[in-house]
Amino acid sequence: MHSSLISDEWESEMHLSPSDQLVNFLPHGEEHSQHFRQLGYSSVAGSNSFVELERVMRCTGPPTPPSQPCTEALLLISRLPPKNIMDELIATFFSDVNWHYFIVEKFYFNDLLVRWYCTETSQLTYLSSYEFSQELRYFPSLLFEVVALSLQFLPPGAPAWGFFGDEASLSQKYSDMGVELLELLGVQGTALTAVQASLLRASWLKNLGRGIDAWRSLGNAIRLSQELGLHRQQVFQQSSSDSVEKSLGSFWYNEYKKRMWINLYSWDSLMALVLGRPMMISNFDCDIQLPIDCDIPDIPFKTVPVIPSNNLGNRPTSLSASLVRYFISTKVHRIRELRLDTPHPKDYAMVAVLHQEALSILDGTKPVLRHQNPDTSWDAQHAYLPQQREELLTVVYTFLTALHRPHISTHVQSLRAVLQAGIVVLDSQQRLFDLTSTHHYMLCHLSFYTVDVAILLLVVSALHPQQMLEVTGNIHRAIQQAIVRLSRMAPVNPTASSGLDVIQRCYRRLQESCAFSLPADAIPAHSASTGVQLQDICGALSHEQLNFQDWESPESRSSPGNRTQNFSTTDGSATTHYFDQSYWLQQIDGIYSAANHASDLDTILEAGRD
């Protein structure tokens, strides 16, 4: 028996599993049994014997990783919620969060979960012993990010809030601990769970309006995945000594890794498109083949892959929406390759070609995902499908606005395309909002696309009033709806809050210049009317107003459940890391610059950037 329970001497960490180290590191005694039960080791629930706890934690523990976690890492791991709370949060994650991108596959997550809790000892069919130890090594980091995202969308009144004392700010604390744990564990061979933890962190950051931080976290996930070789096609070879179960297990896990890669590829391309940043993935480095458009089976090591028939091929899968985003993302690479993101490309005709190709991708989606005349027969079984249709429509038409944006002042075709695509995006965002529960109002894609396109439409309309006459009514209606829904989301959605004021100011100016009439109830009562010129919007958002210390972050406001949040930035991030007013100011500046109107704003904009 290990001596740690009966003496003050510690055994060498190099000979102990992570569970062993945790038992030895934390204080000993009967009074700590409850603490260990709260760590989630349900096998000891109801036991008052610390010796029994030691036995359960030591038996069938996970294989020893190449390098053991340090004591600081073990202390962080001990701060995860108890198992009953974890179970509730994990259920929330898979029901309310994961379906947006299917970053985590439930089968593989649960398989690691039960092994991490030492309640499953059977041999894995899809990982070697070394790979398994690596995945378990980084698995707690993934758990922290799952907890953080679940807390962002946990419904009011959920039992777990009782455990957390209704303190919604814990979401940030858990996500930050996940990052800290990744740093403490280091990168030693890495693992898919580390990639997922970084990508979920990016998703969490986006919901807080921390766009540039999210982009950097995505970059970390991409680099880790490249170390794993996810961007390269793996040659699947069955050894004569391999069992059928092992071969099938390896095949499906390889499919899982492919899905992870196309998620990263799509995130990289689409974030680069909307943020105007370079892409971190080059097509020249990738030769991965697309995964099969089907669900990962419930028992992978006993399921033979087959190509879906026409009827089965029309059913929704966890991959279907990701493939649409992936195909659109390949067009983003074409934009960059052809330099169509500059005002004067060599071959403007390719803009029309990519425009049509994007619409073809949308038209070619499965009937269950297409926006026009969708097959709704699966909606009862997959409640997220109506939202997924709108999200894909928004992505495709946001791509079209970005495709045409650099050319609005030189080609009337692009100007009209931006106006029409922008209206489609705002209408789709309204329908998506109507489908969304109030405790999901923090979702970044509910606000970012709205603010980005609304500002684009307003500034373009002010610059080219004659060209917008035929769509004036639709723009007027879409902007009004955008202001109303952003106002409803602003208390919990940082991007909605920061964009709302800019849109209101732009819209007031457009009203005056275009003789728009605005119903009294279309804009919230707290919104003051202003008669400033559009250029004065930038001046009104003065340096003092944009100072981070004076900016009231929506992270400090109440959650959908009326809980006080305090998500103050802990990493010293500059204001420009946020989708805040300064970010939207830069977008206005960019639109004017593209329209050769930058000189009109130079003095004011420089004052705002000081």
N, C-alpha and C positions, 0 to 999 in steps of 0.2 A: 504494500500500500504506500502511496506517496506520503512523504513526511510533512507536506505543507499544512495539513490539518492538525498536526500534533506538535509542531515545533515552529520556531520563527525563521527557520532556514528555508530558502527558496531553492528549488532545483533549477538547473540550467534551462533557459527558455528554448534552446535549440532542440530539446528532447520532448517538448510538450506541444500538444495541439492547441489551437486558439482557445478552445473551451477550457483546457487544462490551465492555460496561462491566466484566464479570467478568474477561475476559481482561486488560483494561488495569489493573484495580485490583489484582489479585493479583500477587505477585512474578513476574518473568520468568526464564526460563532452563530448560535441559534438566532440571534436578532437579525441576521442577514438573510435568513431563509426566504422571508417575504420578498426581499429585494430581488433575489434570484428568480423567484417565481414570476415577478413582474418583468423580468427580462424575456419572458416568453417560453421558458422551458416547461411546457404544460405537463410533461410526464411527472413532475414533482408536485403538481397541484394537489393540495390537501395533505402533503407530507410535512411533518414538523422535524424531520431528521435531516440535518445538514450532511450527514454521511450518506444518506440516501440520495441527496442532491448531487453529491460528488460522484456517486456510482452512475447515476443517469447521465451526467454530463460527460463522464469519461468513457462510457461504453459506446462502442461503434461510432466514435467521433470521426470527423472528416480527416482526410489524409493531411499530413503535415506539409504546408507549402514550402517552397524552396527557401524562403526567408520568413521568419515569424514576425507578426505584427509587433510593434513596440508597445510599451505599456500605455502610452498616450492614446494609441489607436484602440486598444482594448477598452479603455475608459470611455471613449466616444461610443463604441459599439454598445456598451452597457446602458447608454442613454436612449436607445431605441425603446418605443413603447412596449408594454407587455403583450403577450401573444393574442389575448382576446381583443385588444384594441387594434393590434396589427391586422388581425383577420378582418375587422370591420373596415379599416382603411384600405386594405388590399381589395376588398370587394368594391368599395367606392371607386378605386382607381380603374378597375376593369370595366365597371358599368358606366362611369361618367367621364373618364379621361382617356383611357387607352385607345378607344375606337377612333379618335381623331387621326392618328397616324399608325396605330398598331406597332409601336416601337418595341413592346414587350409581348412575347408569345406566352399565353397562359400556361401551356403544358410545361415548357422549359422552366418558367419562373417557379411554378409550384413544385416541380421536381427538385430544383435547387433549394427551395424553401424548406421542404420536409427533411432534406439532408442537412441543411444548416442547423435545424433544430434537433438533429440526431434521431429522428423518428423513422428513418428509412435507411436500410443498409444494403439493399440489393446492388448488384454490379450495374454500372451505367453502360449503355450500348452505343453511345454517341460521343463519349469523351474518354481520352486516356487518363490515367491516374494523375499525371502532371497537369493536364488541361483542367481536370476536375478541381484539383487543389487551387489552381489559379482562379477559376470562376468563383469558388467559395471565398477566396481571399478578398475579392472586390465586391462580393454580393452584398455585404452590409451597406456599402456606399450606394448601391442601387436601392436598397430598402429605404435609406434616408430620403432619397429623391421621390420615391413612391409616396412616402408619408407626407412630404412637403406638398406635392401636387394634389394629393387627396384632401389635405386640409384647405387648399384653395377652393375646392368645390364640394366640400362636405356639406350636406343639406342642413339648414337650421333645425335644431331639435334632435339631431342624430345623437345616439347614446355616447359616442366617443367624445362629444364636447364636454360631457361631465368629467371625463378623465383629464382633459386638458384645461379645465377650469374656464371654459369659454374664452380662452386666450388665443385669438386667431393669429397673433404675431408669431406663434410657434412655428408656423409654416416656414418663415425665413430661417429660424434657428435650425430647424431640421435640415433644410437644404444647405445651409452654410456648413453644418457638421458633415454632410456628405462630401462636400468639396474638401474640407479639411482632412477627412479620412483618406480620400484619394491621394492627397499630397503626402500624408504620413506613410501610406503603404508604398508609395513610389511606383515607378513603372519598371517592373521586372517581368518581362514576358507578356504583360498586360492580359486582358481577357475581354470577352464580349460584354460581361456585366459592367466593366469599367467604361466601355464605349456607351452603353445604354445610360449609365449614371450621368455621364457628361451631356448626352443629348437631352435627357429629361431635365437636367439643370438648365439647359438653353431654353427649353419650353417654359419652365417656371419663370425664368428671367423675362421672357417675352411678355408674359401675362402681367408683369410689373412694369412694363414699359421700358425695361432696361435693354434696349435693342442692341447696342454695341457690345455690351457684356454678353448677351445671348450669342452674338456672332462669334465672339472669342471662345465661348464654351463649345459652340459647334465646331470651331477649328480644332479644339483639343480632342473632341470625339472623332473627327476625321483622321487626325494624326494617329490616334490609338488604333483605329480600324485599319489604317494602312500598315501599321506594324504587324497586325494580325493577318495581313494579306487579303482583306475582304475585297479589294479592288481587282484581284487577279482570279482568273478562272481556275478552279481546282480540278485536277484530273481525278475522276472517281474510279478507283481500281479496287476490285474485290480480291482479297488474298484468298488462297485456297484454304487457309486456316480459319478464315472468318466465318462465323455463323450467319445465317440468313438474317437473324434479328440484328446482329451488329452491323451488317451491310445496310439494312433498311434504316437503322438508327442514324448511321453516318450520313446517308443520303438526305434524310429529312432535316438533319441539323445543318447540313450544307445549304439547303434551301432557306433555312431560317437566316443564315448569315447573309445570303444574297438579298433577302428582304431588308435586312439592316442596312446594307450598302445602298440600295436604291433610295431608302429614306434619307440617308446622309447626302447622297447625290442631289436629291430634290431640294432638301433644305439649303444646301450650299448654293445652288443655282438661283432659287427663288429669293433667298435673303440677299444675295448679291444684286439681283435685279431691282428690288425695292429700296435697298440701302445705297445703291450706287457704289458697291465695294467690289474688289476683285474676288474671283472665285478661287477656292482653295483646291479644287479637284480639276485635273486636266484629263480630257478624253484620251490623250495619247498614252496615259499611264494605265488605262483601264482596259481589260479584256473580259470582264465578267459577263456571263450570259444571264439573261433575265430569268427569274424564278418562274415556276409554274403557277398560273393563276388559280389557286385552289387554297383551301384552308389546310393548315397543318393538322394532320389527323390526331384524334384523341389518344391513339396508341401508335405512335410513329413506327416503332420497331416491329410492328405486326401488320403494317399497311403497305401494300405494293402501290407505287405511283402509277397512275393512268392518266392519259390525256382526256380531259373532260369532253363529253359529247356536247352537241349543240344545246340540248335542253339543260344539262347540268352546267354548261359553260355560261349560261345566262344568269345563274344564281349569284348573289353577292358573296364575295369572299373577303377575308381580311387583307387581301392584296389589291383588290380591284381599284380602289381609289388611289392607292399609292402608284399604281402603274400609270394612271392618267397624269398625276403630278410629275412622274418621271419623264413621260413623253413630252410634256410641256417644257420641262427643264432642259431637255436636249435642244430645244429651240432657243433657249437663253444662251447656250453655248454658241449657237449659230449667229446670234446677234453680235456676240463679242468677236467671233472669228471674222465676220464680214464688216465689223466696225459700224454697224447700223445704230449704235448707241451714240454716234456723233452727229452733229447737225448737217454735215455735208458728206454723206457716204458716197463711195465711188459708184455704187449701183443701188439707187433708191428703189428700183423695181423689185428688189428682193424683200423689201418691207411688205409689199402686197403678197408676195409668195408665202412668207412666214405667217402673215395674217390668215391666209386661207388654210395653211397647214394646221394652225392652232384650232381653227373652227372645225376642221376635219377630225382632229383628235376628239373634240367635244362631241361631234356628231357620231363618232365611232365608238363611244363608250357603251357599256352594257345597258340594255333597256332599264335595268333597275337603278342606274346612276344618271341617265340622261335627264335633262331638264324638261325637254318637250316630250309630252306623251310618255311619261315613265311607266315602267312596270311596277306597280305598287303592291303586287301580291306578296312580297316579302317584308313589307313594312311592319306588319304586326310582329313578326319574328325578330326583326332587326330595327328597333325603334329609331336608331340614329340615321337611317337612310335618307329621310327627307332633308335633314341638316347636311348630310354629306353631299347631296345633289347641289344644294345652294353653295356650299363651300367650293366645290369643283367649278361651278359656273363663275364664282367670284375670282378664283385663281386664273382661269383662262382669260377672262375679260380684263383682269388687272394686267396680265401679260400683254394684252393688246394695247392698253393705255401706255404701258412702258415702252412698247415697240414704237409707237407713233409719237410719243412725247417729244423727242429731240427734233421732230420735223414739222411741228405745228405752225411755225412761222414761215416755212419755205414751201410747204405743200398743203393745199387746201384739203386734199384727200385725207391727210393725217389729222388735220384739225377736226374735220367732221367725224373721223373714226374715233378720236379721243372723246368727243362730246357724246357720241352714241354709246361707246363702250363704258364710259363713266356712268351714264344713266343706268345701264344694265347692272353694273356693280352695286350702285346704291340701292336699286330696287331689290336685288338679290340679298343684300345685307339687311334690308328691312324684313324680308320674308324669313331670313335666318334668325333675326332677332325675335320675331314673333314665335318662332319654334323653340326658343331658348328659355330655360327656367331662370328665375332671378338669381339663384345661387351660382349660375354659370356666367354672370355678367362680367367677370374678370377676364374672360377669354380674350386674348390679344386680337385674334382675327375677327372678333365682333366689332372692334373699334378701329384698328389700324387701317384696314382697307377703306373704311368709311371716311376717316379723316383725310387720308392721302388723296383719294379720288375727289372728295368734296372740295378740298383746297384747289386741286388742279382745275376742276370745272369752273370754280368761281373766278380764279385768276385768268384763265383762258377766256371766259365770257367777258370779263372786263377789258381784256386786250383786243378782242375781236367781236364786238357787240353785233355787227351786221351778220356775221356768219352763224350766230346762234339763234337767230330769230325763229327759225322753224322748230327749235327744241326748247324755247324759253319756258313754256309751260311745264314741260317734264323736268327741267332743271330746277325750276321754282319748287315744284312738288317734292322732288327727291331731296333737295337741301333742307326743306322744312322738316321732312320726316327724319333726316339725319340729325338735325339739331335736337329734336324731341328725344330720340333714343339715346343720343350721347349724353343728354342731360340726365336721363334715367340711370345710365351706367356710370356716370362721373364719380359718384361717391365711392365706388369700389374699383374702377378701371382707370389707372393712371393715364393711359393713352387717350381715352375718351375725355378725361378732364382737361388735359393739356391742349387737345385739339379743338375743344368746344369753343373757347374764347376766340381763337383765331378765326374759326369758321363764322361765328356770329359777327365779328367785326367786318370780315370780307362781305358777308351777305348783306349787312346794313348798307355798305357802300354800293353794292350792286343794285340794291333796291332803289337807291336814289338816282343812280346813273341810268338805270333801265326802266324807271317808273314802275317797279314791282310793288304790288300791294301785299302787305303781310298781315294775316289775321292776328288779332291780339293774343290768341291762345296758342299760336304756333311756336312762340319762343318763350321760355320760362320768364316769370315775372322778375327774377333777379338780374336778367340781362338788360343792361342799360343801352339805350339807343345812342348811336354816335353818327355824326355827320362828317367824319374825316374822309379824306381821299384814301384810295386803296394803298397808296404809298405810305400814308401816315400810320397804317397798321403796324408797320415795322418800327416806326418811331414810338408808337404807344407802348410797344413791348420793349421798353428801355432796358439798359444794362441792369439798373437796380431791380427791375421786375424779374429779370432772368437770372438773378443771382441765386445760386442753389440754396443758400441758407434761408432766403426769404420765400422761396417757392414752396407752397403747401402741397406736398406730395400726397396723392390720393392713398398712398400706403398708410397714411396716418389717420385716415377716416374710417368710418364704420364699415363693417363687412355686411353682406346681404342679411346676415342673421342679427344685425344690430350689435355686433361685437366690436369692441375697440381694438384697432390694429395699430401696431407701431413697427412698421417695416422700414425703419430708418436704415440708410445705407451704412454698412459697416466696413466697406472696403475702400473708402475714400474715392469712390467713383465721381468723376466730373459730371457736370450737368449734361454735357453733350453725349453721355452714355445713355441718356434717356430719350424716349420719344416725348420730349417736353416742348415748351413753346419755342425755345431756341432751335430745336430740330425742325419744327414746321416753318419757322422763319427762314431757315436755310432752303427749305423746299420752294418757298415763294421766290426767294432770291434766284434759285436755279431756273425756275420757269421764266422769270423776267430776263435772265441772262440769255437763255435760249431764244427768246423773242427779240433780242437785240435792244432791250429796254433797260439794261443794267445801269446805264449811266444815270437814269432818273432816280435810282435808288442808292447810288454809291455812298453818298454822304450819310444817309440815315442808317444804312446797313452797317457801315463801318462803326458807327456809334453803338449799334446794338451788339457788335462783336467784341468791343473793347473789354 
